[in-house]
């Protein structure tokens, strides 16, 4: 089976996959990359209201064959917020 490398970035930190993973093909690598994005968001609580998470899939030759990104955008609604802790 071919080996794929899933590199990732959260806007502040980049990880270059040195080990890779054996998968059945390009489509399986694409699925793994897309599946990683929500996990990245959950693991790294954003320190602001906008952050981009990205993954790049490399094949055995080192060529990037697939890229995907997820942008997290947050904004207070109805004026300024963030100071209230009341639960209603």
C-alpha positions in Angstrom: 0.0 0.0 0.0 1.2 3.5 -0.7 2.4 5.8 2.2 0.9 9.3 2.7 2.1 12.2 4.8 -0.5 14.5 6.4 1.1 17.9 7.2 -0.9 20.4 9.3 -1.0 24.0 10.4 -3.2 25.9 12.9 -2.0 29.3 11.9 0.5 29.5 14.7 2.2 26.1 14.5 3.0 23.8 11.6 3.6 20.0 11.8 5.4 18.2 9.1 4.6 14.5 9.1 7.8 12.5 9.1 6.3 9.1 9.6 3.3 8.9 7.2 0.6 6.3 7.1 -0.1 3.5 4.7 -3.5 3.9 3.0 -5.4 2.2 0.2 -5.1 5.2 -2.1 -5.5 9.0 -2.7 -9.2 9.0 -1.8 -8.5 7.4 1.6 -5.7 10.1 2.2 -8.2 12.8 1.3 -10.7 11.4 3.8 -8.1 11.2 6.5 -7.0 14.9 5.9 -10.6 16.2 6.0 -11.3 14.1 9.1 -8.3 15.7 10.9 -9.5 19.3 10.5 -12.4 19.3 13.1 -10.1 17.4 15.5 -7.5 20.2 15.2 -10.1 22.8 16.0 -11.3 20.9 19.1 -7.7 20.4 20.3 -6.6 24.0 19.9 -8.9 26.5 21.5 -8.6 29.7 19.4 -7.0 32.6 21.1 -9.0 35.1 18.9 -12.0 35.3 16.7 -10.4 34.0 13.6 -8.1 31.1 12.9 -7.3 29.0 9.9 -6.5 25.3 10.1 -5.0 23.6 7.1 -3.8 20.1 6.0 -1.7 19.0 3.1 -1.4 15.5 1.9 2.0 14.4 0.4 2.5 11.2 -1.5 5.6 8.9 -1.2 7.5 11.2 -3.6 6.9 14.2 -1.4 4.5 15.8 -3.9 1.4 17.6 -2.4 -1.6 15.9 -3.9 -4.4 17.4 -1.8 -4.9 20.5 0.4 -7.8 21.5 2.6 -8.5 24.2 5.1 -11.1 25.2 7.7 -11.5 28.8 8.9 -13.0 29.4 12.3 -14.6 32.8 12.6 -16.3 34.1 15.7 -18.0 37.4 16.5 -20.1 38.9 19.3 -23.6 39.7 18.2 -25.7 42.6 19.4 -22.8 44.8 20.6 -19.8 44.2 22.8 -19.6 40.9 24.7 -17.4 38.6 26.6 -17.7 40.1 30.0 -21.1 38.6 31.1 -21.2 35.3 32.9 -24.9 35.3 33.7 -26.9 32.2 32.7 -30.1 33.8 32.3 
